[in-house]
Amino acid sequence: MLHLERYAYHNSLSGVHPGEKLLFSMSTLICCLLANSLLVSSLVIVIMTLAAVCKASVPLTYYFKLLLFPAAFLLLGTITIAVTFVPAPSDLLLGVTLSSSNFGITTESLTTAAALLTRALASVTCLYFLSLTTPFAEIISVLRKLKCPELLLELMCLTYRYIFVLLDTAAKIYTSQAARLGYWGLTKTYSSLGCLAASLFIRSYRRSLDLYISLEARCYQGRLEVLERDYSISKKNLVIIAINQMLLIILALLDGGII
């Protein structure tokens, strides 16, 4: 998570207007979700990966490590879709028959699972591009200019900040336990993890109270102000974004249509 924040501030696209990056990622995400096409989803994965790795100079190994977390979760979810019940065993590509029930993988279920997996991964790459190229404060600034509710922006800021508080607290507890050989052996490991989970909430809650008190001491009135940089909107980037979305829509209409 800390590396993600570092790349958000230090990347080759840091000088690009955050509104353009938000427009590019969100419009591509919408096209991906609306397109009933495996080709469009696969193309979105390629486009967003190239944009993050080649244009923003995010290390390829780190980018793929980030993708492993949602990919593993999505793969487990799509397995349940790929495996289905059929009346005749001849319809199965791979499966077994138990009593009078035939279940396994068919061509239709495999296609549905592959389409769902690629669409979900494509959506993740859209969000990763935005997270890896745009600091959170700049995203909030753009959303504020778009007249998003101030309460929603405040909750987003506090939640984002408390994620780092939680990670930092967990890291300190883990380091303290490891220094005392708390993870030496399986029994001690389970015991130390239990103690970490038990004390993590209490310590994180106390730190969150300290953060809120610090905000109150700085005349917090329900609005979190952030410093904003001056950016210039690039017409070239807007044209590239428009062409990209038009191509995705055309491919979607030619391949599988729009949902």
C-alpha positions as CSV (number, residue, x, y, z in Angstrom):
1,M,0.0,0.0,0.0
2,L,2.8,2.4,0.8
3,H,4.5,1.6,-2.5
4,L,1.2,2.4,-4.3
5,E,1.1,5.8,-2.6
6,R,4.8,6.5,-3.6
7,Y,4.1,5.6,-7.3
8,A,1.0,7.8,-7.2
9,Y,3.2,10.8,-6.4
10,H,6.3,9.9,-8.4
11,N,5.4,8.6,-11.9
12,S,5.8,9.8,-15.4
13,L,2.2,11.0,-15.6
14,S,2.3,13.1,-12.4
15,G,2.2,16.3,-14.5
16,V,-1.0,15.3,-16.3
17,H,-4.2,16.9,-15.1
18,P,-5.9,14.5,-12.6
19,G,-9.2,15.2,-14.2
20,E,-7.9,13.7,-17.4
21,K,-6.7,10.6,-15.7
22,L,-10.0,10.2,-13.8
23,L,-11.9,10.7,-17.1
24,F,-9.8,8.1,-18.8
25,S,-10.0,5.4,-16.1
26,M,-13.7,5.9,-15.4
27,S,-14.9,6.2,-19.0
28,T,-12.9,3.0,-19.8
29,L,-14.4,1.3,-16.8
30,I,-17.9,2.2,-17.9
31,C,-17.3,0.9,-21.4
32,C,-15.9,-2.3,-20.0
33,L,-18.9,-2.9,-17.7
34,L,-21.4,-2.1,-20.5
35,A,-19.7,-4.1,-23.2
36,N,-20.8,-7.7,-23.5
37,S,-17.6,-8.7,-25.2
38,L,-14.6,-10.8,-24.1
39,L,-12.5,-9.0,-26.7
40,V,-13.2,-5.5,-25.2
41,S,-12.4,-6.7,-21.7
42,S,-9.1,-8.2,-22.9
43,L,-8.3,-5.1,-24.8
44,V,-9.0,-2.9,-21.7
45,I,-6.6,-5.0,-19.7
46,V,-3.9,-4.5,-22.3
47,I,-4.5,-0.8,-22.7
48,M,-4.5,-0.1,-18.9
49,T,-1.5,-2.3,-18.3
50,L,0.5,-0.5,-21.1
51,A,-0.7,2.9,-19.8
52,A,0.5,2.1,-16.2
53,V,3.7,0.3,-17.1
54,C,4.9,2.1,-20.2
55,K,3.5,5.6,-19.8
56,A,3.5,6.0,-16.0
57,S,6.7,3.9,-15.6
58,V,5.3,1.7,-12.9
59,P,7.5,-1.5,-12.5
60,L,6.0,-4.4,-14.3
61,T,6.7,-6.9,-11.5
62,Y,5.0,-4.7,-8.9
63,Y,2.0,-4.2,-11.2
64,F,1.6,-7.9,-11.6
65,K,2.0,-8.5,-7.9
66,L,-0.9,-6.1,-7.3
67,L,-3.0,-8.0,-9.8
68,L,-2.4,-11.3,-8.1
69,F,-4.6,-10.4,-5.1
70,P,-7.8,-9.7,-7.0
71,A,-7.0,-12.3,-9.6
72,A,-6.8,-15.1,-7.0
73,F,-10.1,-13.9,-5.4
74,L,-11.9,-13.7,-8.8
75,L,-10.6,-17.0,-10.0
76,L,-12.1,-18.8,-7.0
77,G,-15.4,-17.0,-7.6
78,T,-15.5,-17.9,-11.3
79,I,-14.8,-21.6,-10.7
80,T,-18.2,-21.9,-9.1
81,I,-19.7,-20.4,-12.3
82,A,-17.7,-22.7,-14.6
83,V,-18.9,-25.8,-12.8
84,T,-22.5,-26.5,-13.4
85,F,-25.1,-29.3,-13.5
86,V,-26.3,-30.7,-16.9
87,P,-28.9,-33.3,-17.7
88,A,-26.7,-35.3,-20.1
89,P,-23.1,-36.2,-19.5
90,S,-22.3,-35.7,-23.2
91,D,-22.6,-32.0,-22.8
92,L,-19.7,-31.9,-20.4
93,L,-16.2,-31.0,-21.5
94,L,-14.9,-32.2,-18.1
95,G,-16.9,-33.6,-15.3
96,V,-18.2,-36.5,-13.2
97,T,-21.4,-38.3,-12.7
98,L,-22.7,-39.0,-9.2
99,S,-25.8,-41.1,-9.0
100,S,-28.1,-39.4,-11.5
101,S,-26.5,-36.0,-11.3
102,N,-23.9,-34.8,-13.9
103,F,-21.8,-31.8,-13.0
104,G,-18.7,-30.3,-14.5
105,I,-17.6,-27.8,-17.1
106,T,-19.4,-27.1,-20.3
107,T,-18.5,-24.9,-23.2
108,E,-21.2,-22.3,-22.2
109,S,-20.2,-22.2,-18.6
110,L,-16.6,-21.9,-19.4
111,T,-17.3,-19.0,-21.8
112,T,-19.4,-17.3,-19.2
113,A,-16.8,-17.7,-16.5
114,A,-14.0,-16.4,-18.8
115,A,-16.0,-13.4,-19.8
116,L,-16.8,-12.6,-16.1
117,L,-13.2,-13.0,-15.1
118,T,-11.8,-10.8,-17.8
119,R,-14.4,-8.1,-17.2
120,A,-13.6,-8.0,-13.5
121,L,-9.9,-7.9,-14.1
122,A,-10.3,-5.2,-16.7
123,S,-12.3,-3.2,-14.1
124,V,-9.5,-3.7,-11.6
125,T,-6.8,-2.5,-14.1
126,C,-8.9,0.7,-14.6
127,L,-8.9,1.4,-10.9
128,Y,-5.2,0.5,-10.6
129,F,-4.3,3.0,-13.3
130,L,-6.0,5.7,-11.4
131,S,-4.5,4.7,-8.0
132,L,-1.0,4.3,-9.4
133,T,-0.9,7.6,-11.3
134,T,-3.0,10.0,-9.2
135,P,-2.6,11.0,-5.5
136,F,-5.7,10.6,-3.4
137,A,-5.7,14.3,-2.5
138,E,-5.9,15.2,-6.2
139,I,-8.8,12.8,-6.8
140,I,-10.7,14.4,-3.9
141,S,-9.9,17.8,-5.5
142,V,-11.4,16.8,-8.8
143,L,-14.5,15.3,-7.1
144,R,-15.0,18.5,-5.1
145,K,-15.0,20.5,-8.4
146,L,-17.6,18.1,-9.7
147,K,-19.8,19.0,-6.8
148,C,-19.7,15.7,-5.0
149,P,-21.3,15.7,-1.5
150,E,-18.9,17.0,1.0
151,L,-19.9,14.3,3.5
152,L,-19.0,11.6,1.0
153,L,-15.6,13.3,0.4
154,E,-14.9,13.6,4.1
155,L,-15.7,9.9,4.6
156,M,-13.4,8.9,1.8
157,C,-10.5,11.0,3.2
158,L,-10.9,9.6,6.7
159,T,-11.3,6.0,5.5
160,Y,-8.2,6.3,3.3
161,R,-6.2,7.8,6.1
162,Y,-7.3,5.2,8.6
163,I,-6.2,2.4,6.3
164,F,-2.6,3.6,6.7
165,V,-3.1,3.9,10.4
166,L,-4.3,0.3,10.6
167,L,-1.3,-0.9,8.5
168,D,1.2,1.1,10.5
169,T,-0.2,-0.2,13.8
170,A,-0.2,-3.8,12.6
171,A,3.4,-3.5,11.3
172,K,4.6,-2.1,14.6
173,I,2.9,-4.8,16.6
174,Y,4.3,-7.5,14.3
175,T,7.8,-6.1,14.5
176,S,7.6,-6.0,18.3
177,Q,6.4,-9.6,18.4
178,A,9.0,-10.9,15.9
179,A,11.8,-9.2,17.9
180,R,10.7,-11.4,20.9
181,L,10.6,-14.6,18.8
182,G,6.8,-14.5,18.8
183,Y,6.7,-16.3,15.5
184,W,9.1,-19.0,16.3
185,G,7.2,-22.2,15.7
186,L,3.6,-22.9,14.7
187,T,2.1,-22.7,18.2
188,K,3.7,-19.4,18.9
189,T,2.8,-18.1,15.5
190,Y,-0.9,-18.8,16.1
191,S,-0.7,-17.3,19.6
192,S,1.0,-14.1,18.3
193,L,-1.5,-13.7,15.5
194,G,-4.3,-13.9,18.0
195,C,-2.7,-11.3,20.2
196,L,-2.1,-9.1,17.2
197,A,-5.7,-9.2,16.1
198,A,-6.9,-8.6,19.6
199,S,-4.8,-5.5,20.3
200,L,-4.9,-4.1,16.7
201,F,-8.5,-2.7,17.0
202,I,-7.9,-1.1,20.4
203,R,-4.6,0.6,19.3
204,S,-6.0,1.7,16.0
205,Y,-9.1,3.1,17.7
206,R,-6.9,5.1,20.0
207,R,-4.8,6.5,17.2
208,S,-7.9,7.4,15.3
209,L,-9.1,9.4,18.3
210,D,-5.7,11.2,18.4
211,L,-6.1,12.1,14.7
212,Y,-9.6,13.4,15.3
213,I,-8.3,15.5,18.2
214,S,-5.5,16.9,16.0
215,L,-8.1,17.9,13.4
216,E,-10.3,19.6,16.1
217,A,-7.2,21.5,17.3
218,R,-6.8,22.8,13.8
219,C,-10.3,24.2,13.6
220,Y,-11.8,21.2,11.7
221,Q,-15.3,22.2,10.5
222,G,-16.3,19.1,8.6
223,R,-14.3,20.0,5.5
224,L,-10.8,18.6,4.8
225,E,-8.8,21.1,2.8
226,V,-6.0,20.0,0.6
227,L,-3.3,21.8,-1.3
228,E,-4.0,21.9,-5.1
229,R,-1.5,22.2,-7.9
230,D,-2.1,24.1,-11.0
231,Y,-2.6,21.9,-14.0
232,S,-3.3,22.7,-17.7
233,I,-5.8,20.6,-19.6
234,S,-4.3,18.9,-22.6
235,K,-6.5,18.8,-25.7
236,K,-4.3,16.1,-27.1
237,N,-5.0,13.8,-24.2
238,L,-8.8,14.5,-24.4
239,V,-8.7,13.5,-28.1
240,I,-6.8,10.3,-27.3
241,I,-9.3,9.5,-24.6
242,A,-12.3,10.1,-26.9
243,I,-10.7,8.0,-29.7
244,N,-10.0,5.2,-27.2
245,Q,-13.6,5.1,-25.9
246,M,-15.1,5.3,-29.4
247,L,-13.0,2.3,-30.5
248,L,-14.1,0.3,-27.5
249,I,-17.7,1.1,-28.1
250,I,-17.4,0.1,-31.8
251,L,-15.7,-3.1,-30.9
252,A,-18.4,-3.8,-28.3
253,L,-21.2,-3.3,-30.9
254,L,-19.4,-5.5,-33.5
255,D,-18.5,-8.3,-31.1
256,G,-21.1,-8.9,-28.4
257,G,-23.2,-5.7,-28.1
258,I,-24.0,-3.5,-25.1
259,I,-25.7,-4.8,-22.0
